[in-house]
Amino acid sequence: MFDAQMAPLLRSILDKVCGTTSGDQSAIRAHVASKLFASAARGEISVEGLRDVALKALSNIPTMWR
């Protein structure tokens, strides 16, 4: 479980990265969120590092979700 400061940070990054996407929003957000949460659970806590993880996840979404 994440602390009280990490949860809003993850949501903010998720919202910013996925905010301008088109396609199946729920699937895209779920995919990016899962990558963000996994990275944070492994110890990545920097805003830049988490943003990079989210952007990479976004660039690797399945074509059918776009």
Secondary structure, DSSP 8 states (H G I E B T S, - for coil): ---TTHHHHHHHHHHHHHTT--S-HHHHHHHHHHHHHHHHHTT---HHHHHHHHHHHHHT--GGG-
